[in-house]
Amino acid sequence: MPLIYDYLDYRVFLRDVCEWLRTHSRGFSFRKFAMDAGLSSPSYLKMVMDGDRGLTPNSIGKFAKALKLKRHEERFFEDLVNFTQAKSHDEKNRYYKKLTTSKRYIKVRHLENDHFEYFSKWYYAVIREMVTLPNFKEDPVWIAKKLKPGITVTEAKATIDLLLRLGLLSRSENGKMIQTDKSVATADEVKSLALGNFHREMIHKAAEAVTNNKARHRSISSLTVALSRDKFNEVKGRINEFRKELRAMLEECDGPQAVYQINFQLFHLTEVHDEA
């Protein structure tokens, strides 16, 4: 049967389990599952898998019973349900941390937590870019002092270790630390959560820059406009294209002197009615 520790969405787990049971267990049906779980509706499992219904604390235990989960699997399943159904970003972060304390999860997805960690601190990406500076020193004391705001020497050393472990930094033949072309790849559920954390941190840094950075060392501007849905999509597309063009141009930068953050934001300030 599919291993629950391979999943970060309990609905995907349920769908894969049902597919496995249809092949390996005679007589499996939604009605039989409902009987085993003590559910009144034989269609409840399908509605949950399709996202039309959620699981409650009471039904989590019933599903675990019908799935014949072991005690440690049942605890993980409960956290998995809470993670999938979390309404806020903070709540999702809290349940993700609970999931990643499981030794069995760590054994199955040992790099997942490192990938999540990469986006959780603003200075990880900054230090990766600092390596390209001509005067870069692989010295945690030097790195810690160069960042604005500064970080601790311990944090600087831990960052170097993480970037090397993820393969985002490597060493040249002469031992010099260099960037690699490797990207951070992880499950969609983790990527969405981690990127949300990263963007919030960088937007917060942008707000601090208004006060802390001299005008000649920053460029912050904005527009407040009324848009149609079509025009919104056009603007969003133009921003994405410009970001790609800018990235390509900046890759040819010779002799960088400092690391900068470039943010792009487009968000609504009045109510939006999503079209069906």
C-alpha positions as a Markdown table, in Angstrom:
| # | Residue | x | y | z |
|---|---|---|---|---|
| 1 | Met | 0.0 | 0.0 | 0.0 |
| 2 | Pro | 1.3 | 3.6 | -0.7 |
| 3 | Leu | 3.5 | 4.9 | 2.2 |
| 4 | Ile | 1.8 | 7.8 | 3.9 |
| 5 | Tyr | 5.2 | 9.5 | 4.5 |
| 6 | Asp | 5.5 | 10.0 | 0.8 |
| 7 | Tyr | 2.7 | 12.5 | 0.8 |
| 8 | Leu | 2.0 | 16.2 | 1.7 |
| 9 | Asp | -1.6 | 16.1 | 0.6 |
| 10 | Tyr | -3.9 | 13.7 | 2.3 |
| 11 | Arg | -6.4 | 13.7 | -0.6 |
| 12 | Val | -3.7 | 12.5 | -3.0 |
| 13 | Phe | -2.8 | 9.8 | -0.5 |
| 14 | Leu | -6.4 | 8.7 | -0.3 |
| 15 | Arg | -6.8 | 8.5 | -4.1 |
| 16 | Asp | -3.6 | 6.5 | -4.4 |
| 17 | Val | -4.7 | 4.1 | -1.6 |
| 18 | Cys | -8.1 | 3.5 | -3.3 |
| 19 | Glu | -6.4 | 2.8 | -6.6 |
| 20 | Trp | -4.1 | 0.3 | -4.9 |
| 21 | Leu | -7.0 | -1.3 | -3.0 |
| 22 | Arg | -9.0 | -1.8 | -6.2 |
| 23 | Thr | -6.1 | -3.7 | -7.6 |
| 24 | His | -5.0 | -5.7 | -4.6 |
| 25 | Ser | -8.1 | -6.1 | -2.4 |
| 26 | Arg | -11.1 | -8.0 | -3.6 |
| 27 | Gly | -14.4 | -6.5 | -2.8 |
| 28 | Phe | -13.2 | -3.0 | -2.2 |
| 29 | Ser | -15.8 | -0.3 | -2.7 |
| 30 | Phe | -16.7 | 3.1 | -1.3 |
| 31 | Arg | -19.6 | 1.4 | 0.5 |
| 32 | Lys | -17.3 | -1.2 | 2.2 |
| 33 | Phe | -14.9 | 1.6 | 3.2 |
| 34 | Ala | -17.8 | 3.5 | 4.8 |
| 35 | Met | -18.8 | 0.4 | 6.7 |
| 36 | Asp | -15.3 | -0.2 | 7.9 |
| 37 | Ala | -15.0 | 3.4 | 9.0 |
| 38 | Gly | -18.4 | 3.6 | 10.6 |
| 39 | Leu | -19.6 | 6.3 | 8.2 |
| 40 | Ser | -23.3 | 6.8 | 7.4 |
| 41 | Ser | -22.7 | 7.9 | 3.8 |
| 42 | Pro | -21.0 | 5.5 | 1.3 |
| 43 | Ser | -20.1 | 8.5 | -0.9 |
| 44 | Tyr | -18.3 | 10.4 | 1.8 |
| 45 | Leu | -14.8 | 9.1 | 0.8 |
| 46 | Lys | -15.3 | 10.2 | -2.8 |
| 47 | Met | -16.5 | 13.6 | -1.7 |
| 48 | Val | -13.4 | 14.0 | 0.5 |
| 49 | Met | -11.0 | 12.9 | -2.3 |
| 50 | Asp | -12.6 | 15.3 | -4.8 |
| 51 | Gly | -12.3 | 18.2 | -2.3 |
| 52 | Asp | -16.1 | 18.6 | -1.9 |
| 53 | Arg | -15.8 | 17.7 | 1.8 |
| 54 | Gly | -13.2 | 18.0 | 4.5 |
| 55 | Leu | -12.3 | 15.8 | 7.4 |
| 56 | Thr | -13.2 | 16.6 | 11.0 |
| 57 | Pro | -11.2 | 15.5 | 14.1 |
| 58 | Asn | -13.8 | 12.7 | 14.5 |
| 59 | Ser | -13.7 | 11.5 | 10.9 |
| 60 | Ile | -9.9 | 11.5 | 10.9 |
| 61 | Gly | -9.9 | 8.7 | 13.4 |
| 62 | Lys | -12.6 | 6.8 | 11.4 |
| 63 | Phe | -10.6 | 7.0 | 8.2 |
| 64 | Ala | -7.4 | 5.9 | 10.0 |
| 65 | Lys | -9.3 | 2.9 | 11.3 |
| 66 | Ala | -10.6 | 1.9 | 7.9 |
| 67 | Leu | -7.2 | 2.4 | 6.4 |
| 68 | Lys | -5.7 | 0.2 | 9.1 |
| 69 | Leu | -3.0 | 2.8 | 9.9 |
| 70 | Lys | -0.5 | 2.1 | 12.7 |
| 71 | Arg | -0.5 | 4.5 | 15.6 |
| 72 | His | 2.5 | 6.5 | 14.3 |
| 73 | Glu | 0.9 | 6.6 | 10.8 |
| 74 | Glu | -2.4 | 7.8 | 12.3 |
| 75 | Arg | -0.6 | 10.7 | 14.1 |
| 76 | Phe | 1.0 | 11.6 | 10.8 |
| 77 | Phe | -2.3 | 11.3 | 9.0 |
| 78 | Glu | -3.9 | 13.7 | 11.4 |
| 79 | Asp | -1.2 | 16.3 | 11.0 |
| 80 | Leu | -1.3 | 15.8 | 7.2 |
| 81 | Val | -5.1 | 16.5 | 7.2 |
| 82 | Asn | -4.6 | 19.6 | 9.3 |
| 83 | Phe | -1.7 | 20.8 | 7.0 |
| 84 | Thr | -3.8 | 20.2 | 3.8 |
| 85 | Gln | -6.9 | 21.9 | 5.2 |
| 86 | Ala | -5.1 | 24.8 | 7.0 |
| 87 | Lys | -6.7 | 28.2 | 6.2 |
| 88 | Ser | -3.8 | 30.6 | 6.9 |
| 89 | His | -0.1 | 30.6 | 6.0 |
| 90 | Asp | 0.9 | 30.6 | 9.7 |
| 91 | Glu | -1.3 | 27.6 | 10.4 |
| 92 | Lys | 0.2 | 25.8 | 7.4 |
| 93 | Asn | 3.7 | 26.5 | 8.6 |
| 94 | Arg | 2.9 | 25.2 | 12.0 |
| 95 | Tyr | 1.6 | 21.9 | 10.8 |
| 96 | Tyr | 4.4 | 21.5 | 8.3 |
| 97 | Lys | 6.9 | 21.8 | 11.1 |
| 98 | Lys | 4.9 | 19.1 | 13.0 |
| 99 | Leu | 5.1 | 16.8 | 9.9 |
| 100 | Thr | 8.8 | 17.3 | 9.6 |
| 101 | Thr | 9.5 | 16.2 | 13.2 |
| 102 | Ser | 8.5 | 12.7 | 12.2 |
| 103 | Lys | 11.6 | 10.5 | 12.0 |
| 104 | Arg | 9.9 | 8.4 | 9.3 |
| 105 | Tyr | 9.2 | 11.5 | 7.2 |
| 106 | Ile | 12.8 | 12.6 | 7.5 |
| 107 | Lys | 14.0 | 9.2 | 6.4 |
| 108 | Val | 11.7 | 9.2 | 3.3 |
| 109 | Arg | 12.1 | 12.9 | 2.3 |
| 110 | His | 15.4 | 13.8 | 3.9 |
| 111 | Leu | 16.2 | 16.8 | 1.6 |
| 112 | Glu | 12.7 | 18.3 | 1.7 |
| 113 | Asn | 13.2 | 20.1 | 5.0 |
| 114 | Asp | 16.5 | 21.6 | 3.7 |
| 115 | His | 14.7 | 22.9 | 0.6 |
| 116 | Phe | 12.0 | 24.4 | 2.7 |
| 117 | Glu | 14.7 | 25.9 | 5.0 |
| 118 | Tyr | 16.4 | 27.6 | 2.0 |
| 119 | Phe | 13.4 | 29.9 | 1.5 |
| 120 | Ser | 12.7 | 30.5 | 5.2 |
| 121 | Lys | 15.5 | 33.0 | 5.8 |
| 122 | Trp | 16.1 | 36.1 | 3.6 |
| 123 | Tyr | 19.9 | 35.9 | 3.9 |
| 124 | Tyr | 20.3 | 32.4 | 2.4 |
| 125 | Ala | 19.7 | 33.7 | -1.2 |
| 126 | Val | 21.7 | 36.8 | -0.5 |
| 127 | Ile | 24.8 | 34.9 | 0.7 |
| 128 | Arg | 24.5 | 32.7 | -2.4 |
| 129 | Glu | 24.7 | 35.9 | -4.5 |
| 130 | Met | 27.5 | 37.3 | -2.4 |
| 131 | Val | 29.8 | 34.5 | -3.6 |
| 132 | Thr | 29.9 | 36.3 | -7.0 |
| 133 | Leu | 31.4 | 39.5 | -5.5 |
| 134 | Pro | 35.1 | 40.0 | -6.4 |
| 135 | Asn | 36.0 | 40.7 | -2.8 |
| 136 | Phe | 34.0 | 37.8 | -1.3 |
| 137 | Lys | 35.7 | 36.1 | 1.6 |
| 138 | Glu | 34.7 | 32.7 | 2.8 |
| 139 | Asp | 34.8 | 33.9 | 6.3 |
| 140 | Pro | 31.6 | 33.8 | 8.5 |
| 141 | Val | 32.7 | 36.9 | 10.4 |
| 142 | Trp | 33.2 | 38.9 | 7.2 |
| 143 | Ile | 29.9 | 37.6 | 5.8 |
| 144 | Ala | 28.0 | 38.4 | 9.0 |
| 145 | Lys | 29.2 | 42.0 | 9.0 |
| 146 | Lys | 28.6 | 42.7 | 5.4 |
| 147 | Leu | 24.9 | 41.9 | 5.5 |
| 148 | Lys | 22.5 | 44.7 | 6.2 |
| 149 | Pro | 21.0 | 44.1 | 8.7 |
| 150 | Gly | 23.8 | 41.9 | 10.1 |
| 151 | Ile | 23.4 | 38.3 | 11.1 |
| 152 | Thr | 25.4 | 36.2 | 13.6 |
| 153 | Val | 28.6 | 34.4 | 12.7 |
| 154 | Thr | 26.9 | 31.1 | 13.6 |
| 155 | Glu | 24.0 | 31.9 | 11.1 |
| 156 | Ala | 26.6 | 32.8 | 8.4 |
| 157 | Lys | 28.4 | 29.5 | 8.9 |
| 158 | Ala | 25.2 | 27.5 | 8.9 |
| 159 | Thr | 24.1 | 29.2 | 5.6 |
| 160 | Ile | 27.4 | 28.1 | 3.9 |
| 161 | Asp | 26.9 | 24.6 | 5.1 |
| 162 | Leu | 23.3 | 24.5 | 3.8 |
| 163 | Leu | 24.1 | 25.9 | 0.4 |
| 164 | Leu | 26.9 | 23.4 | -0.1 |
| 165 | Arg | 24.7 | 20.5 | 1.1 |
| 166 | Leu | 22.0 | 21.5 | -1.4 |
| 167 | Gly | 24.5 | 21.9 | -4.2 |
| 168 | Leu | 23.6 | 25.5 | -4.7 |
| 169 | Leu | 27.3 | 26.3 | -4.0 |
| 170 | Ser | 30.3 | 24.2 | -4.8 |
| 171 | Arg | 34.1 | 24.5 | -5.0 |
| 172 | Ser | 36.2 | 25.1 | -8.1 |
| 173 | Glu | 39.4 | 23.1 | -8.7 |
| 174 | Asn | 41.4 | 25.6 | -6.7 |
| 175 | Gly | 39.0 | 25.4 | -3.8 |
| 176 | Lys | 37.2 | 28.7 | -4.4 |
| 177 | Met | 33.5 | 28.8 | -3.6 |
| 178 | Ile | 31.3 | 29.3 | -6.7 |
| 179 | Gln | 27.7 | 29.2 | -7.6 |
| 180 | Thr | 26.1 | 26.3 | -9.4 |
| 181 | Asp | 23.2 | 26.3 | -11.9 |
| 182 | Lys | 21.3 | 23.9 | -9.7 |
| 183 | Ser | 17.8 | 25.0 | -8.7 |
| 184 | Val | 15.9 | 24.2 | -5.6 |
| 185 | Ala | 13.4 | 21.5 | -6.5 |
| 186 | Thr | 10.8 | 20.3 | -4.0 |
| 187 | Ala | 7.2 | 19.2 | -3.7 |
| 188 | Asp | 4.6 | 21.7 | -4.9 |
| 189 | Glu | 3.0 | 21.9 | -1.5 |
| 190 | Val | 6.3 | 22.7 | 0.2 |
| 191 | Lys | 7.4 | 25.1 | -2.6 |
| 192 | Ser | 4.2 | 27.1 | -2.4 |
| 193 | Leu | 4.5 | 27.4 | 1.4 |
| 194 | Ala | 8.2 | 28.2 | 1.3 |
| 195 | Leu | 8.0 | 30.8 | -1.4 |
| 196 | Gly | 5.2 | 32.5 | 0.4 |
| 197 | Asn | 7.5 | 32.8 | 3.5 |
| 198 | Phe | 10.3 | 34.1 | 1.3 |
| 199 | His | 8.2 | 36.7 | -0.5 |
| 200 | Arg | 6.8 | 38.0 | 2.9 |
| 201 | Glu | 10.3 | 38.4 | 4.2 |
| 202 | Met | 11.6 | 40.3 | 1.2 |
| 203 | Ile | 8.5 | 42.6 | 1.1 |
| 204 | His | 9.2 | 43.3 | 4.7 |
| 205 | Lys | 12.8 | 44.1 | 3.8 |
| 206 | Ala | 11.6 | 46.5 | 1.0 |
| 207 | Ala | 9.5 | 48.3 | 3.6 |
| 208 | Glu | 12.6 | 48.7 | 5.9 |
| 209 | Ala | 14.6 | 50.0 | 2.9 |
| 210 | Val | 12.3 | 53.0 | 2.6 |
| 211 | Thr | 13.7 | 54.2 | 6.0 |
| 212 | Asn | 17.1 | 52.5 | 6.2 |
| 213 | Asn | 18.6 | 52.9 | 2.7 |
| 214 | Lys | 19.7 | 56.2 | 1.3 |
| 215 | Ala | 17.7 | 57.3 | -1.7 |
| 216 | Arg | 20.6 | 57.0 | -4.1 |
| 217 | His | 20.9 | 53.3 | -3.2 |
| 218 | Arg | 17.3 | 52.3 | -3.8 |
| 219 | Ser | 14.5 | 52.7 | -6.3 |
| 220 | Ile | 11.0 | 52.2 | -5.0 |
| 221 | Ser | 7.9 | 53.4 | -6.9 |
| 222 | Ser | 4.3 | 52.3 | -7.4 |
| 223 | Leu | 1.1 | 52.8 | -9.4 |
| 224 | Thr | -2.5 | 52.6 | -8.1 |
| 225 | Val | -4.8 | 51.9 | -11.1 |
| 226 | Ala | -8.2 | 50.4 | -11.9 |
| 227 | Leu | -7.9 | 47.3 | -14.2 |
| 228 | Ser | -10.2 | 45.0 | -16.1 |
| 229 | Arg | -9.5 | 41.2 | -15.8 |
| 230 | Asp | -8.0 | 41.2 | -19.3 |
| 231 | Lys | -5.8 | 44.2 | -18.5 |
| 232 | Phe | -4.7 | 42.6 | -15.2 |
| 233 | Asn | -3.6 | 39.5 | -17.0 |
| 234 | Glu | -1.7 | 41.6 | -19.6 |
| 235 | Val | 0.1 | 43.5 | -16.9 |
| 236 | Lys | 1.0 | 40.3 | -15.1 |
| 237 | Gly | 2.3 | 38.8 | -18.3 |
| 238 | Arg | 4.4 | 41.9 | -19.0 |
| 239 | Ile | 5.9 | 41.8 | -15.5 |
| 240 | Asn | 6.9 | 38.2 | -16.0 |
| 241 | Glu | 8.5 | 38.9 | -19.4 |
| 242 | Phe | 10.4 | 41.9 | -18.0 |
| 243 | Arg | 11.6 | 39.8 | -15.1 |
| 244 | Lys | 13.0 | 37.3 | -17.5 |
| 245 | Glu | 14.6 | 39.9 | -19.6 |
| 246 | Leu | 16.1 | 41.6 | -16.6 |
| 247 | Arg | 17.5 | 38.3 | -15.3 |
| 248 | Ala | 19.2 | 37.6 | -18.6 |
| 249 | Met | 20.7 | 41.1 | -18.7 |
| 250 | Leu | 22.0 | 40.9 | -15.1 |
| 251 | Glu | 23.7 | 37.5 | -15.7 |
| 252 | Glu | 26.2 | 39.4 | -17.8 |
| 253 | Cys | 27.1 | 41.8 | -15.1 |
| 254 | Asp | 30.9 | 42.2 | -14.7 |
| 255 | Gly | 32.4 | 43.1 | -11.3 |
| 256 | Pro | 29.3 | 43.2 | -9.1 |
| 257 | Gln | 29.8 | 45.4 | -6.0 |
| 258 | Ala | 26.8 | 44.6 | -3.8 |
| 259 | Val | 23.8 | 42.3 | -3.7 |
| 260 | Tyr | 20.4 | 43.9 | -4.4 |
| 261 | Gln | 16.8 | 42.7 | -4.1 |
| 262 | Ile | 14.4 | 43.4 | -6.9 |
| 263 | Asn | 10.7 | 42.9 | -6.0 |
| 264 | Phe | 7.7 | 42.8 | -8.3 |
| 265 | Gln | 4.2 | 43.1 | -6.8 |
| 266 | Leu | 0.8 | 43.3 | -8.3 |
| 267 | Phe | -2.1 | 42.9 | -6.0 |
| 268 | His | -5.7 | 44.1 | -5.6 |
| 269 | Leu | -6.8 | 46.7 | -3.1 |
| 270 | Thr | -10.6 | 46.3 | -3.6 |
| 271 | Glu | -12.8 | 43.3 | -3.6 |
| 272 | Val | -12.3 | 40.9 | -6.6 |
| 273 | His | -15.0 | 38.6 | -7.8 |
| 274 | Asp | -13.4 | 35.5 | -9.3 |
| 275 | Glu | -15.0 | 34.3 | -12.6 |
| 276 | Ala | -16.3 | 30.8 | -12.7 |
